[in-house]
């Protein structure tokens, strides 16, 4: 009898060991071999960087300040280092210090050995690691940890994307079917329970583990602030203090906010989704703990992957916005990321938008009945959000969604602002560290989970400010005098006002008068009772000196018609090469610019190095609320995947466009006849 029992126990142990081996250990080993840092150099050996001739790094140029006409500053407001638990699991070993040095122009090496370096240093940067990870690994260097604590620390620090998938899956939850009887693409109110600190393995084991993590989170935040102060050099590199608030959603969904502070007077701890369950409570919590000279703003990112939540009327955990909540959002959230590594968030074809440029770096199809993840929602894109703001203005008497635009990377490689197509090292550590890994075959059928199809090289935030200091950059962000680019550093001005024309636009004193009499990007223009004609909209763009010429300037208008329906219109307003806009289509003719896909050389003899125009709205109505923003398109150039194909001696990857038409988006100007 005992012999049989022994055999039964032995068999059960063998089965258990086999289950653990097949279910966990072998997949972990396979993931480490495929995407881990230990094999990254092996895969890097497949590429030949000498096949490309690329621009050499340039020294920083510091502008004279203060400048009442405003200087243009370039920066990054969304970047992760190995302080973020997901970055560590992706194989990033580079620190906060490394990220600040990179922003100054110093080179870094990715896990494979690829050299990462900015062609031009940044003017400002905010490192925004996930606040949810603060304090969760601080104790892992303690030599007196128990066996369970050591195992948890190993799990949280082992560079393996499979571990991240397991842990993130628990935090994000699983997608359930929506109600197919409700309109497709309309966010369906969902109640969610905020996670607790014990969700992290390192905060579950050991005596008073959750309390230890909570205390360590404050210590990590204090160290974060100290490092930002250490690297802050006003006039050279401004280091804004910030972090990311990151509640999870199913199917890689995002409903995150980056929190940016005006100075080093900040709350004692960084509020995360472990502390507050939604954005409303985040703003309230920050206002309650942000004393004296403390000031802050927040910015959502990836509304395209928030599955319609960002511009819905509901919170992450299912509450409905009230008037006071909308006023709080208006006060604290003046900006949105319109572009970053996880795609363009301006608009999507078939979801309230019809212009062809809404297909730019976009893989989502319009939602079908019952779909609540993985598709394009009506409230999932910035242009739609601006329209929702006009609707709310009619209901509430104010517009809580008057948001300006920035772009960023959201890179998890400690390399802020590394957005040039020819220098893109991927965005997730060792997982994308080498051209071979970036172009590997996709296993997932969903396009939005494909590195090649969906991952872009990211964008930059451009700010007009009198000087490069924390306070001046923050104030420019708060007043929305900003614009976004998909990477190139093309300069852009956008003003609206009466009396603006091309003759005055060529006058050197124009900028002085515009600052006093006109409204810059991000501003609100009040109708002039003595003026029944349209104000002039001045758009002035100049080429990035190391990138392709400009092709055209477009104006995007949104409004609500007399029937109460939101409308939009997109027209070309300036063409390169002296081409004339086709009156039937409202578009510039094709200027014939091309790209040599064997070398990635682009056309130099077509396009413009400067485009300047003053546009008047032929359908202007002084009694109608509306928004306007400008979009500047460049000639086509190689997409990052085509540069990688050359490195590997391949044809351009057929899963993604071989070329990209880089662009800039101005922050909107609103016409507000009511207030």
Secondary structure as a PSIPRED ss2 file (coil, helix, strand):
# PSIPRED VFORMAT (PSIPRED V4.0)

   1 X C   1.000  0.000  0.000
   2 X H   0.000  1.000  0.000
   3 X H   0.000  1.000  0.000
   4 X H   0.000  1.000  0.000
   5 X H   0.000  1.000  0.000
   6 X H   0.000  1.000  0.000
   7 X H   0.000  1.000  0.000
   8 X H   0.000  1.000  0.000
   9 X H   0.000  1.000  0.000
  10 X H   0.000  1.000  0.000
  11 X H   0.000  1.000  0.000
  12 X H   0.000  1.000  0.000
  13 X H   0.000  1.000  0.000
  14 X H   0.000  1.000  0.000
  15 X H   0.000  1.000  0.000
  16 X H   0.000  1.000  0.000
  17 X H   0.000  1.000  0.000
  18 X H   0.000  1.000  0.000
  19 X H   0.000  1.000  0.000
  20 X H   0.000  1.000  0.000
  21 X H   0.000  1.000  0.000
  22 X H   0.000  1.000  0.000
  23 X H   0.000  1.000  0.000
  24 X H   0.000  1.000  0.000
  25 X H   0.000  1.000  0.000
  26 X H   0.000  1.000  0.000
  27 X H   0.000  1.000  0.000
  28 X H   0.000  1.000  0.000
  29 X H   0.000  1.000  0.000
  30 X H   0.000  1.000  0.000
  31 X H   0.000  1.000  0.000
  32 X H   0.000  1.000  0.000
  33 X H   0.000  1.000  0.000
  34 X H   0.000  1.000  0.000
  35 X H   0.000  1.000  0.000
  36 X C   1.000  0.000  0.000
  37 X H   0.000  1.000  0.000
  38 X H   0.000  1.000  0.000
  39 X H   0.000  1.000  0.000
  40 X H   0.000  1.000  0.000
  41 X H   0.000  1.000  0.000
  42 X H   0.000  1.000  0.000
  43 X H   0.000  1.000  0.000
  44 X H   0.000  1.000  0.000
  45 X C   1.000  0.000  0.000
  46 X C   1.000  0.000  0.000
  47 X C   1.000  0.000  0.000
  48 X C   1.000  0.000  0.000
  49 X H   0.000  1.000  0.000
  50 X H   0.000  1.000  0.000
  51 X H   0.000  1.000  0.000
  52 X C   1.000  0.000  0.000
  53 X C   1.000  0.000  0.000
  54 X C   1.000  0.000  0.000
  55 X C   1.000  0.000  0.000
  56 X C   1.000  0.000  0.000
  57 X C   1.000  0.000  0.000
  58 X C   1.000  0.000  0.000
  59 X C   1.000  0.000  0.000
  60 X C   1.000  0.000  0.000
  61 X C   1.000  0.000  0.000
  62 X C   1.000  0.000  0.000
  63 X C   1.000  0.000  0.000
  64 X C   1.000  0.000  0.000
  65 X C   1.000  0.000  0.000
  66 X C   1.000  0.000  0.000
  67 X C   1.000  0.000  0.000
  68 X C   1.000  0.000  0.000
  69 X C   1.000  0.000  0.000
  70 X C   1.000  0.000  0.000
  71 X E   0.000  0.000  1.000
  72 X E   0.000  0.000  1.000
  73 X E   0.000  0.000  1.000
  74 X E   0.000  0.000  1.000
  75 X E   0.000  0.000  1.000
  76 X E   0.000  0.000  1.000
  77 X C   1.000  0.000  0.000
  78 X C   1.000  0.000  0.000
  79 X E   0.000  0.000  1.000
  80 X C   1.000  0.000  0.000
  81 X C   1.000  0.000  0.000
  82 X C   1.000  0.000  0.000
  83 X C   1.000  0.000  0.000
  84 X C   1.000  0.000  0.000
  85 X H   0.000  1.000  0.000
  86 X H   0.000  1.000  0.000
  87 X H   0.000  1.000  0.000
  88 X H   0.000  1.000  0.000
  89 X H   0.000  1.000  0.000
  90 X C   1.000  0.000  0.000
  91 X C   1.000  0.000  0.000
  92 X C   1.000  0.000  0.000
  93 X C   1.000  0.000  0.000
  94 X C   1.000  0.000  0.000
  95 X C   1.000  0.000  0.000
  96 X H   0.000  1.000  0.000
  97 X H   0.000  1.000  0.000
  98 X H   0.000  1.000  0.000
  99 X H   0.000  1.000  0.000
 100 X H   0.000  1.000  0.000
 101 X H   0.000  1.000  0.000
 102 X H   0.000  1.000  0.000
 103 X H   0.000  1.000  0.000
 104 X C   1.000  0.000  0.000
 105 X C   1.000  0.000  0.000
 106 X C   1.000  0.000  0.000
 107 X C   1.000  0.000  0.000
 108 X E   0.000  0.000  1.000
 109 X E   0.000  0.000  1.000
 110 X C   1.000  0.000  0.000
 111 X C   1.000  0.000  0.000
 112 X C   1.000  0.000  0.000
 113 X C   1.000  0.000  0.000
 114 X C   1.000  0.000  0.000
 115 X E   0.000  0.000  1.000
 116 X E   0.000  0.000  1.000
 117 X C   1.000  0.000  0.000
 118 X C   1.000  0.000  0.000
 119 X C   1.000  0.000  0.000
 120 X C   1.000  0.000  0.000
 121 X C   1.000  0.000  0.000
 122 X C   1.000  0.000  0.000
 123 X C   1.000  0.000  0.000
 124 X E   0.000  0.000  1.000
 125 X E   0.000  0.000  1.000
 126 X E   0.000  0.000  1.000
 127 X E   0.000  0.000  1.000
 128 X C   1.000  0.000  0.000
 129 X C   1.000  0.000  0.000
 130 X E   0.000  0.000  1.000
 131 X H   0.000  1.000  0.000
 132 X H   0.000  1.000  0.000
 133 X H   0.000  1.000  0.000
 134 X C   1.000  0.000  0.000
 135 X C   1.000  0.000  0.000
 136 X C   1.000  0.000  0.000
 137 X C   1.000  0.000  0.000
 138 X H   0.000  1.000  0.000
 139 X H   0.000  1.000  0.000
 140 X H   0.000  1.000  0.000
 141 X H   0.000  1.000  0.000
 142 X C   1.000  0.000  0.000
 143 X C   1.000  0.000  0.000
 144 X C   1.000  0.000  0.000
 145 X C   1.000  0.000  0.000
 146 X C   1.000  0.000  0.000
 147 X H   0.000  1.000  0.000
 148 X H   0.000  1.000  0.000
 149 X H   0.000  1.000  0.000
 150 X H   0.000  1.000  0.000
 151 X H   0.000  1.000  0.000
 152 X H   0.000  1.000  0.000
 153 X H   0.000  1.000  0.000
 154 X H   0.000  1.000  0.000
 155 X H   0.000  1.000  0.000
 156 X H   0.000  1.000  0.000
 157 X H   0.000  1.000  0.000
 158 X C   1.000  0.000  0.000
 159 X C   1.000  0.000  0.000
 160 X C   1.000  0.000  0.000
 161 X H   0.000  1.000  0.000
 162 X H   0.000  1.000  0.000
 163 X H   0.000  1.000  0.000
 164 X H   0.000  1.000  0.000
 165 X H   0.000  1.000  0.000
 166 X H   0.000  1.000  0.000
 167 X H   0.000  1.000  0.000
 168 X H   0.000  1.000  0.000
 169 X H   0.000  1.000  0.000
 170 X H   0.000  1.000  0.000
 171 X H   0.000  1.000  0.000
 172 X H   0.000  1.000  0.000
 173 X C   1.000  0.000  0.000
 174 X C   1.000  0.000  0.000
 175 X C   1.000  0.000  0.000
 176 X C   1.000  0.000  0.000
 177 X C   1.000  0.000  0.000
 178 X C   1.000  0.000  0.000
 179 X C   1.000  0.000  0.000
 180 X C   1.000  0.000  0.000
 181 X C   1.000  0.000  0.000
 182 X C   1.000  0.000  0.000
 183 X C   1.000  0.000  0.000
 184 X C   1.000  0.000  0.000
 185 X C   1.000  0.000  0.000
 186 X C   1.000  0.000  0.000
 187 X C   1.000  0.000  0.000
 188 X C   1.000  0.000  0.000
 189 X C   1.000  0.000  0.000
 190 X C   1.000  0.000  0.000
 191 X C   1.000  0.000  0.000
 192 X C   1.000  0.000  0.000
 193 X C   1.000  0.000  0.000
 194 X C   1.000  0.000  0.000
 195 X C   1.000  0.000  0.000
 196 X C   1.000  0.000  0.000
 197 X H   0.000  1.000  0.000
 198 X H   0.000  1.000  0.000
 199 X H   0.000  1.000  0.000
 200 X C   1.000  0.000  0.000
 201 X H   0.000  1.000  0.000
 202 X H   0.000  1.000  0.000
 203 X H   0.000  1.000  0.000
 204 X C   1.000  0.000  0.000
 205 X C   1.000  0.000  0.000
 206 X C   1.000  0.000  0.000
 207 X C   1.000  0.000  0.000
 208 X C   1.000  0.000  0.000
 209 X H   0.000  1.000  0.000
 210 X H   0.000  1.000  0.000
 211 X H   0.000  1.000  0.000
 212 X H   0.000  1.000  0.000
 213 X H   0.000  1.000  0.000
 214 X H   0.000  1.000  0.000
 215 X H   0.000  1.000  0.000
 216 X H   0.000  1.000  0.000
 217 X H   0.000  1.000  0.000
 218 X H   0.000  1.000  0.000
 219 X H   0.000  1.000  0.000
 220 X H   0.000  1.000  0.000
 221 X H   0.000  1.000  0.000
 222 X H   0.000  1.000  0.000
 223 X H   0.000  1.000  0.000
 224 X H   0.000  1.000  0.000
 225 X H   0.000  1.000  0.000
 226 X H   0.000  1.000  0.000
 227 X H   0.000  1.000  0.000
 228 X H   0.000  1.000  0.000
 229 X H   0.000  1.000  0.000
 230 X H   0.000  1.000  0.000
 231 X H   0.000  1.000  0.000
 232 X C   1.000  0.000  0.000
 233 X E   0.000  0.000  1.000
 234 X C   1.000  0.000  0.000
 235 X C   1.000  0.000  0.000
 236 X C   1.000  0.000  0.000
 237 X E   0.000  0.000  1.000
 238 X E   0.000  0.000  1.000
 239 X E   0.000  0.000  1.000
 240 X E   0.000  0.000  1.000
 241 X E   0.000  0.000  1.000
 242 X E   0.000  0.000  1.000
 243 X E   0.000  0.000  1.000
 244 X E   0.000  0.000  1.000
 245 X E   0.000  0.000  1.000
 246 X E   0.000  0.000  1.000
 247 X E   0.000  0.000  1.000
 248 X E   0.000  0.000  1.000
 249 X E   0.000  0.000  1.000
 250 X C   1.000  0.000  0.000
 251 X C   1.000  0.000  0.000
 252 X C   1.000  0.000  0.000
 253 X E   0.000  0.000  1.000
 254 X E   0.000  0.000  1.000
 255 X E   0.000  0.000  1.000
 256 X E   0.000  0.000  1.000
 257 X E   0.000  0.000  1.000
 258 X E   0.000  0.000  1.000
 259 X E   0.000  0.000  1.000
 260 X E   0.000  0.000  1.000
 261 X E   0.000  0.000  1.000
 262 X C   1.000  0.000  0.000
 263 X C   1.000  0.000  0.000
 264 X C   1.000  0.000  0.000
 265 X C   1.000  0.000  0.000
 266 X C   1.000  0.000  0.000
 267 X C   1.000  0.000  0.000
 268 X C   1.000  0.000  0.000
 269 X C   1.000  0.000  0.000
 270 X C   1.000  0.000  0.000
 271 X C   1.000  0.000  0.000
 272 X C   1.000  0.000  0.000
 273 X C   1.000  0.000  0.000
 274 X C   1.000  0.000  0.000
 275 X C   1.000  0.000  0.000
 276 X C   1.000  0.000  0.000
 277 X C   1.000  0.000  0.000
 278 X C   1.000  0.000  0.000
 279 X H   0.000  1.000  0.000
 280 X H   0.000  1.000  0.000
 281 X H   0.000  1.000  0.000
 282 X H   0.000  1.000  0.000
 283 X H   0.000  1.000  0.000
 284 X H   0.000  1.000  0.000
 285 X H   0.000  1.000  0.000
 286 X H   0.000  1.000  0.000
 287 X H   0.000  1.000  0.000
 288 X H   0.000  1.000  0.000
 289 X H   0.000  1.000  0.000
 290 X C   1.000  0.000  0.000
 291 X C   1.000  0.000  0.000
 292 X C   1.000  0.000  0.000
 293 X C   1.000  0.000  0.000
 294 X C   1.000  0.000  0.000
 295 X C   1.000  0.000  0.000
 296 X E   0.000  0.000  1.000
 297 X E   0.000  0.000  1.000
 298 X E   0.000  0.000  1.000
 299 X E   0.000  0.000  1.000
 300 X E   0.000  0.000  1.000
 301 X E   0.000  0.000  1.000
 302 X C   1.000  0.000  0.000
 303 X H   0.000  1.000  0.000
 304 X H   0.000  1.000  0.000
 305 X H   0.000  1.000  0.000
 306 X C   1.000  0.000  0.000
 307 X C   1.000  0.000  0.000
 308 X C   1.000  0.000  0.000
 309 X C   1.000  0.000  0.000
 310 X C   1.000  0.000  0.000
 311 X C   1.000  0.000  0.000
 312 X C   1.000  0.000  0.000
 313 X C   1.000  0.000  0.000
 314 X E   0.000  0.000  1.000
 315 X C   1.000  0.000  0.000
 316 X C   1.000  0.000  0.000
 317 X C   1.000  0.000  0.000
 318 X C   1.000  0.000  0.000
 319 X C   1.000  0.000  0.000
 320 X E   0.000  0.000  1.000
 321 X C   1.000  0.000  0.000
 322 X C   1.000  0.000  0.000
 323 X H   0.000  1.000  0.000
 324 X H   0.000  1.000  0.000
 325 X H   0.000  1.000  0.000
 326 X H   0.000  1.000  0.000
 327 X H   0.000  1.000  0.000
 328 X H   0.000  1.000  0.000
 329 X H   0.000  1.000  0.000
 330 X H   0.000  1.000  0.000
 331 X H   0.000  1.000  0.000
 332 X H   0.000  1.000  0.000
 333 X C   1.000  0.000  0.000
 334 X C   1.000  0.000  0.000
 335 X E   0.000  0.000  1.000
 336 X E   0.000  0.000  1.000
 337 X E   0.000  0.000  1.000
 338 X E   0.000  0.000  1.000
 339 X E   0.000  0.000  1.000
 340 X E   0.000  0.000  1.000
 341 X C   1.000  0.000  0.000
 342 X C   1.000  0.000  0.000
 343 X E   0.000  0.000  1.000
 344 X E   0.000  0.000  1.000
 345 X C   1.000  0.000  0.000
 346 X C   1.000  0.000  0.000
 347 X C   1.000  0.000  0.000
 348 X C   1.000  0.000  0.000
 349 X E   0.000  0.000  1.000
 350 X C   1.000  0.000  0.000
 351 X C   1.000  0.000  0.000
 352 X C   1.000  0.000  0.000
 353 X E   0.000  0.000  1.000
 354 X C   1.000  0.000  0.000
 355 X C   1.000  0.000  0.000
 356 X H   0.000  1.000  0.000
 357 X H   0.000  1.000  0.000
 358 X H   0.000  1.000  0.000
 359 X H   0.000  1.000  0.000
 360 X C   1.000  0.000  0.000
 361 X C   1.000  0.000  0.000
 362 X C   1.000  0.000  0.000
 363 X C   1.000  0.000  0.000
 364 X C   1.000  0.000  0.000
 365 X C   1.000  0.000  0.000
 366 X E   0.000  0.000  1.000
 367 X C   1.000  0.000  0.000
 368 X C   1.000  0.000  0.000
 369 X C   1.000  0.000  0.000
 370 X C   1.000  0.000  0.000
 371 X C   1.000  0.000  0.000
 372 X C   1.000  0.000  0.000
 373 X C   1.000  0.000  0.000
 374 X C   1.000  0.000  0.000
 375 X C   1.000  0.000  0.000
 376 X E   0.000  0.000  1.000
 377 X C   1.000  0.000  0.000
 378 X C   1.000  0.000  0.000
 379 X C   1.000  0.000  0.000
 380 X C   1.000  0.000  0.000
 381 X C   1.000  0.000  0.000
 382 X H   0.000  1.000  0.000
 383 X H   0.000  1.000  0.000
 384 X H   0.000  1.000  0.000
 385 X H   0.000  1.000  0.000
 386 X H   0.000  1.000  0.000
 387 X H   0.000  1.000  0.000
 388 X H   0.000  1.000  0.000
 389 X H   0.000  1.000  0.000
 390 X H   0.000  1.000  0.000
 391 X H   0.000  1.000  0.000
 392 X H   0.000  1.000  0.000
 393 X H   0.000  1.000  0.000
 394 X H   0.000  1.000  0.000
 395 X H   0.000  1.000  0.000
 396 X H   0.000  1.000  0.000
 397 X C   1.000  0.000  0.000
 398 X C   1.000  0.000  0.000
 399 X C   1.000  0.000  0.000
 400 X C   1.000  0.000  0.000
 401 X C   1.000  0.000  0.000
 402 X C   1.000  0.000  0.000
 403 X C   1.000  0.000  0.000
 404 X E   0.000  0.000  1.000
 405 X E   0.000  0.000  1.000
 406 X E   0.000  0.000  1.000
 407 X E   0.000  0.000  1.000
 408 X C   1.000  0.000  0.000
 409 X C   1.000  0.000  0.000
 410 X C   1.000  0.000  0.000
 411 X E   0.000  0.000  1.000
 412 X C   1.000  0.000  0.000
 413 X C   1.000  0.000  0.000
 414 X C   1.000  0.000  0.000
 415 X C   1.000  0.000  0.000
 416 X C   1.000  0.000  0.000
 417 X C   1.000  0.000  0.000
 418 X C   1.000  0.000  0.000
 419 X C   1.000  0.000  0.000
 420 X C   1.000  0.000  0.000
 421 X H   0.000  1.000  0.000
 422 X H   0.000  1.000  0.000
 423 X H   0.000  1.000  0.000
 424 X C   1.000  0.000  0.000
 425 X C   1.000  0.000  0.000
 426 X C   1.000  0.000  0.000
 427 X C   1.000  0.000  0.000
 428 X C   1.000  0.000  0.000
 429 X H   0.000  1.000  0.000
 430 X H   0.000  1.000  0.000
 431 X H   0.000  1.000  0.000
 432 X H   0.000  1.000  0.000
 433 X C   1.000  0.000  0.000
 434 X C   1.000  0.000  0.000
 435 X H   0.000  1.000  0.000
 436 X H   0.000  1.000  0.000
 437 X H   0.000  1.000  0.000
 438 X H   0.000  1.000  0.000
 439 X C   1.000  0.000  0.000
 440 X C   1.000  0.000  0.000
 441 X C   1.000  0.000  0.000
 442 X C   1.000  0.000  0.000
 443 X C   1.000  0.000  0.000
 444 X C   1.000  0.000  0.000
 445 X C   1.000  0.000  0.000
 446 X C   1.000  0.000  0.000
 447 X H   0.000  1.000  0.000
 448 X H   0.000  1.000  0.000
 449 X H   0.000  1.000  0.000
 450 X C   1.000  0.000  0.000
 451 X H   0.000  1.000  0.000
 452 X H   0.000  1.000  0.000
 453 X H   0.000  1.000  0.000
 454 X H   0.000  1.000  0.000
 455 X C   1.000  0.000  0.000
 456 X C   1.000  0.000  0.000
 457 X C   1.000  0.000  0.000
 458 X C   1.000  0.000  0.000
 459 X C   1.000  0.000  0.000
 460 X E   0.000  0.000  1.000
 461 X E   0.000  0.000  1.000
 462 X E   0.000  0.000  1.000
 463 X E   0.000  0.000  1.000
 464 X E   0.000  0.000  1.000
 465 X E   0.000  0.000  1.000
 466 X C   1.000  0.000  0.000
 467 X C   1.000  0.000  0.000
 468 X C   1.000  0.000  0.000
 469 X C   1.000  0.000  0.000
 470 X H   0.000  1.000  0.000
 471 X H   0.000  1.000  0.000
 472 X H   0.000  1.000  0.000
 473 X H   0.000  1.000  0.000
 474 X H   0.000  1.000  0.000
 475 X H   0.000  1.000  0.000
 476 X H   0.000  1.000  0.000
 477 X H   0.000  1.000  0.000
 478 X H   0.000  1.000  0.000
 479 X C   1.000  0.000  0.000
 480 X C   1.000  0.000  0.000
 481 X C   1.000  0.000  0.000
 482 X E   0.000  0.000  1.000
 483 X E   0.000  0.000  1.000
 484 X E   0.000  0.000  1.000
 485 X E   0.000  0.000  1.000
 486 X C   1.000  0.000  0.000
 487 X C   1.000  0.000  0.000
 488 X C   1.000  0.000  0.000
 489 X C   1.000  0.000  0.000
 490 X C   1.000  0.000  0.000
 491 X E   0.000  0.000  1.000
 492 X E   0.000  0.000  1.000
 493 X E   0.000  0.000  1.000
 494 X E   0.000  0.000  1.000
 495 X E   0.000  0.000  1.000
 496 X E   0.000  0.000  1.000
 497 X E   0.000  0.000  1.000
 498 X C   1.000  0.000  0.000
 499 X C   1.000  0.000  0.000
 500 X C   1.000  0.000  0.000
 501 X C   1.000  0.000  0.000
 502 X H   0.000  1.000  0.000
 503 X H   0.000  1.000  0.000
 504 X H   0.000  1.000  0.000
 505 X H   0.000  1.000  0.000
 506 X C   1.000  0.000  0.000
 507 X C   1.000  0.000  0.000
 508 X C   1.000  0.000  0.000
 509 X C   1.000  0.000  0.000
 510 X H   0.000  1.000  0.000
 511 X H   0.000  1.000  0.000
 512 X H   0.000  1.000  0.000
 513 X H   0.000  1.000  0.000
 514 X H   0.000  1.000  0.000
 515 X H   0.000  1.000  0.000
 516 X H   0.000  1.000  0.000
 517 X H   0.000  1.000  0.000
 518 X C   1.000  0.000  0.000
 519 X E   0.000  0.000  1.000
 520 X E   0.000  0.000  1.000
 521 X C   1.000  0.000  0.000
 522 X C   1.000  0.000  0.000
 523 X C   1.000  0.000  0.000
 524 X E   0.000  0.000  1.000
 525 X E   0.000  0.000  1.000
 526 X C   1.000  0.000  0.000
 527 X C   1.000  0.000  0.000
 528 X C   1.000  0.000  0.000
 529 X C   1.000  0.000  0.000
 530 X C   1.000  0.000  0.000
 531 X C   1.000  0.000  0.000
 532 X C   1.000  0.000  0.000
 533 X C   1.000  0.000  0.000
 534 X C   1.000  0.000  0.000
 535 X C   1.000  0.000  0.000
 536 X E   0.000  0.000  1.000
 537 X E   0.000  0.000  1.000
 538 X E   0.000  0.000  1.000
 539 X E   0.000  0.000  1.000
 540 X E   0.000  0.000  1.000
 541 X E   0.000  0.000  1.000
 542 X E   0.000  0.000  1.000
 543 X C   1.000  0.000  0.000
 544 X C   1.000  0.000  0.000
 545 X C   1.000  0.000  0.000
 546 X C   1.000  0.000  0.000
 547 X C   1.000  0.000  0.000
 548 X C   1.000  0.000  0.000
 549 X C   1.000  0.000  0.000
 550 X E   0.000  0.000  1.000
 551 X E   0.000  0.000  1.000
 552 X E   0.000  0.000  1.000
 553 X E   0.000  0.000  1.000
 554 X E   0.000  0.000  1.000
 555 X E   0.000  0.000  1.000
 556 X E   0.000  0.000  1.000
 557 X E   0.000  0.000  1.000
 558 X E   0.000  0.000  1.000
 559 X E   0.000  0.000  1.000
 560 X E   0.000  0.000  1.000
 561 X C   1.000  0.000  0.000
 562 X C   1.000  0.000  0.000
 563 X C   1.000  0.000  0.000
 564 X C   1.000  0.000  0.000
 565 X C   1.000  0.000  0.000
 566 X E   0.000  0.000  1.000
 567 X E   0.000  0.000  1.000
 568 X E   0.000  0.000  1.000
 569 X E   0.000  0.000  1.000
 570 X E   0.000  0.000  1.000
 571 X E   0.000  0.000  1.000
 572 X E   0.000  0.000  1.000
 573 X E   0.000  0.000  1.000
 574 X E   0.000  0.000  1.000
 575 X E   0.000  0.000  1.000
 576 X H   0.000  1.000  0.000
 577 X H   0.000  1.000  0.000
 578 X H   0.000  1.000  0.000
 579 X C   1.000  0.000  0.000
 580 X C   1.000  0.000  0.000
 581 X C   1.000  0.000  0.000
 582 X E   0.000  0.000  1.000
 583 X C   1.000  0.000  0.000
 584 X C   1.000  0.000  0.000
 585 X C   1.000  0.000  0.000
 586 X C   1.000  0.000  0.000
 587 X E   0.000  0.000  1.000
 588 X C   1.000  0.000  0.000
 589 X C   1.000  0.000  0.000
 590 X C   1.000  0.000  0.000
 591 X C   1.000  0.000  0.000
 592 X C   1.000  0.000  0.000
 593 X C   1.000  0.000  0.000
 594 X C   1.000  0.000  0.000
 595 X E   0.000  0.000  1.000
 596 X E   0.000  0.000  1.000
 597 X C   1.000  0.000  0.000
 598 X C   1.000  0.000  0.000
 599 X C   1.000  0.000  0.000
 600 X C   1.000  0.000  0.000
 601 X E   0.000  0.000  1.000
 602 X E   0.000  0.000  1.000
 603 X C   1.000  0.000  0.000
 604 X C   1.000  0.000  0.000
 605 X C   1.000  0.000  0.000
 606 X C   1.000  0.000  0.000
 607 X C   1.000  0.000  0.000
 608 X E   0.000  0.000  1.000
 609 X C   1.000  0.000  0.000
 610 X E   0.000  0.000  1.000
 611 X E   0.000  0.000  1.000
 612 X E   0.000  0.000  1.000
 613 X E   0.000  0.000  1.000
 614 X E   0.000  0.000  1.000
 615 X E   0.000  0.000  1.000
 616 X E   0.000  0.000  1.000
 617 X C   1.000  0.000  0.000
 618 X C   1.000  0.000  0.000
 619 X C   1.000  0.000  0.000
 620 X C   1.000  0.000  0.000
 621 X C   1.000  0.000  0.000
 622 X C   1.000  0.000  0.000
 623 X C   1.000  0.000  0.000
 624 X C   1.000  0.000  0.000
 625 X C   1.000  0.000  0.000
 626 X E   0.000  0.000  1.000
 627 X E   0.000  0.000  1.000
 628 X E   0.000  0.000  1.000
 629 X E   0.000  0.000  1.000
 630 X E   0.000  0.000  1.000
 631 X E   0.000  0.000  1.000
 632 X E   0.000  0.000  1.000
 633 X E   0.000  0.000  1.000
 634 X E   0.000  0.000  1.000
 635 X C   1.000  0.000  0.000
 636 X C   1.000  0.000  0.000
 637 X E   0.000  0.000  1.000
 638 X E   0.000  0.000  1.000
 639 X C   1.000  0.000  0.000
 640 X H   0.000  1.000  0.000
 641 X H   0.000  1.000  0.000
 642 X H   0.000  1.000  0.000
 643 X H   0.000  1.000  0.000
 644 X H   0.000  1.000  0.000
 645 X H   0.000  1.000  0.000
 646 X H   0.000  1.000  0.000
 647 X H   0.000  1.000  0.000
 648 X C   1.000  0.000  0.000
 649 X C   1.000  0.000  0.000
 650 X C   1.000  0.000  0.000
 651 X C   1.000  0.000  0.000
 652 X C   1.000  0.000  0.000
 653 X C   1.000  0.000  0.000
 654 X C   1.000  0.000  0.000
 655 X C   1.000  0.000  0.000
 656 X C   1.000  0.000  0.000
 657 X C   1.000  0.000  0.000
 658 X C   1.000  0.000  0.000
 659 X E   0.000  0.000  1.000
 660 X E   0.000  0.000  1.000
 661 X C   1.000  0.000  0.000
 662 X C   1.000  0.000  0.000
 663 X E   0.000  0.000  1.000
 664 X E   0.000  0.000  1.000
 665 X E   0.000  0.000  1.000
 666 X E   0.000  0.000  1.000
 667 X C   1.000  0.000  0.000
 668 X C   1.000  0.000  0.000
 669 X E   0.000  0.000  1.000
 670 X E   0.000  0.000  1.000
 671 X E   0.000  0.000  1.000
 672 X C   1.000  0.000  0.000
 673 X C   1.000  0.000  0.000
 674 X C   1.000  0.000  0.000
 675 X C   1.000  0.000  0.000
